[in-house]
Amino acid sequence: MKKKFTFLTIAVLSSFFSCAQPFTLPSLPYAYDALEPYFDEQTMTIHHTKHHASYVNNLNTAVAATIALKGKTIEEILTSIDKYSPAVRNNAGGHYNHSLFWTLLTPKADSLPKGPLMNEITKTFGSFEAFKTQFADSAKTRFGSGWAWLIITKEGKLKITSTANQDNPLMSVVKEKGTPILALDVWEHAYYLKYQNKRPDYITAFWKIINWTEVQKRYQAAK
Ligand code: MN3
């Protein structure tokens, strides 16, 4: 009886582990329509259940086919991304960037950051308005698809950057590296249904739904 139980346990566990996918699509921390009227329900639904989901699926497929990727965390993959294929770069980036992006949005947004982060933004950029302008310019001028970032450099300084495609500031291949604490997706799939060609209007809407509590938390953790 005991032997049979052990055998069964091993069989169940091994089938579980052989099917288990290393990366999974995280749930959104709010409903698909919660960010209306700034980010619309249809865009949020497609963005999460189709775009983000396919980065996760493609990343899992790439991991299954690459021995060197087995057991690696997303951060470990990104910081040595130069060792892997373009498929890993695009999909590991896509998964990390979107997982972060969702947590930086909220229907209950404060209009301004508070405390040490606000002080540091003012010190670095002159004023919150100046920071906003510089971040928005970075998002507007990213040609084609990509992301705008607020990062903390290894010297502990705030810096605004942007990257192409699904690259991000953790990747070994990007010029301006750091820990991202704020991110904006400027791929057309993020705004086209509601804003069409008007990327600046989408960027204006973004300021209304930033989760500054989360940005502040990431700032404190990275310092
Ligand atoms: Mn996207």
Residues whose N, C-alpha, C, O or C-beta is under 5 A from the ligand:
A	BS01	MN3	D185 W187 A190
